[in-house]
Amino acid sequence: MKVVLVLVGLLAVYGKVELGVGLELGWEVQGEDVHFKFYVPPELKESYGWAGIGIKDPADGTGMANGDFVTVRFDGIIIEDRFGERNARPKLDTDKEGTDDIDELKTEGEEDGWVVYEWTRKLNTGDERDNPIEIGKETYIQWAYGEADGDTLKHHEEAGTYSVVFTESSEQTTSTPAAFISFDK
């Protein structure tokens, strides 16, 4: 498992972490914004209905409670801002008096054989249903994928959590698996 961070100029920080089952998450921090690229293997997209990532404070543990999630539904370019109140399907922020803080850049494309989904958000959105991303602080990145039934995300097939640090260093660092959960069909 590796996280690669590269400093370009004084304002941009790049990073990428390999998650489970071939999923990867890349990011670029520029000023107050962070741009994400979520790499999904084509076979996972073809076989399942959704995949997602979460941002979480390690003090809250590796479960879904208090997790800030972004889910990608494969039946179109549907990228959703969600929050985990407990260990259950995370609700849309907008369903619970939160706001959709994913900027309008919600795209699907291809890159080196991957299906790539992109979006941007603020490091600190000010929405209590979004976890702030703090430079230099350990952060849990969670991942999962599963089936969908129309607009309903079914329980994840597999999920896991990795510990990363969003940093302003150009040194390479490694991520640490914090938890891995596998579910049989």
Secondary structure, DSSP 8 states (H G I E B T S, - for coil): --EEEEEETTTEEEEEEE-GGG-EEEEEEETTEEEEEEEE-HHHHHH-SEEEEEEE-GGG-SSSTTEEEEEEETTTTEEEEEEESSSS--EEGGGGT----S-S--EEEEETTEEEEEEEEESS---TTS----TTSEEEEEEEEEEEETTEEEEEEEEEEEEEE--S--S-B--EEEEEEE---
